[in-house]
């Protein structure tokens, strides 16, 4: 008795991108979202960036609670100590 394996149904999820005029008979063409790198770029940039921001805010809050005398003055200017 043969059963349908889920791995064999993945072929319909594969989409292809080719130069204009190339025959893609029998292949699924990629749509606009798949042709761009927008989603992948967002996953690589926005998600980790937001995670880092949340961690920094949490650290600032903890430092403020434990050391109320400390002040956040931003970043030091990028000048060398010994000119």
C-alpha positions in Angstrom: 0.0 0.0 0.0 1.5 3.3 -1.0 0.8 6.5 0.9 1.4 10.1 0.0 4.5 11.3 1.7 4.4 15.1 2.6 7.9 15.5 1.2 6.7 14.6 -2.3 4.0 17.4 -2.3 6.6 20.1 -1.8 7.3 20.3 -5.5 4.3 22.6 -6.0 5.9 25.0 -3.4 9.0 25.5 -5.5 8.9 28.5 -7.8 11.3 29.5 -10.5 12.8 32.7 -11.8 14.2 33.0 -15.3 15.2 35.6 -17.9 12.4 36.9 -20.0 11.6 34.7 -23.0 12.9 31.6 -21.3 10.5 28.6 -21.6 9.2 27.6 -18.2 6.8 25.0 -19.4 5.7 22.8 -16.5 7.4 25.1 -13.9 5.7 27.4 -11.4 6.8 31.0 -12.0 7.8 33.1 -8.9 5.5 35.9 -8.0 6.5 39.5 -7.2 7.2 38.8 -3.5 9.3 35.8 -4.4 11.3 37.7 -7.0 12.3 40.4 -4.6 14.5 40.1 -1.5 12.1 42.3 0.5 10.7 39.6 2.9 14.1 38.0 3.4 15.7 41.4 4.0 13.0 42.3 6.5 13.5 39.0 8.4 17.3 39.6 8.6 17.1 43.3 9.5 13.9 44.3 11.2 13.4 41.3 13.6 16.9 41.2 15.0 17.0 45.0 15.1 13.8 45.2 17.1 15.1 42.5 19.4 18.3 44.4 20.1 16.3 47.6 20.7 14.2 45.8 23.3 17.2 44.4 25.1 18.9 47.9 25.2 15.7 49.4 26.7 15.5 46.6 29.3 19.1 47.2 30.3 18.6 51.0 30.5 15.5 50.3 32.7 17.4 48.0 35.0 20.4 50.3 35.3 18.0 53.2 36.1 16.4 51.2 38.9 19.6 50.1 40.5 21.6 53.3 39.9 19.2 56.3 39.9 22.1 58.7 40.1 23.3 57.6 36.7 22.4 59.7 33.7 22.1 58.7 30.0 23.9 61.2 28.0 24.0 59.3 24.7 27.1 58.2 22.9 30.5 59.8 23.2 31.7 61.7 20.1 34.0 59.6 17.8 37.2 61.6 18.4 40.5 60.1 19.4 41.6 60.5 23.0 45.1 61.6 21.9 44.9 63.8 18.8 
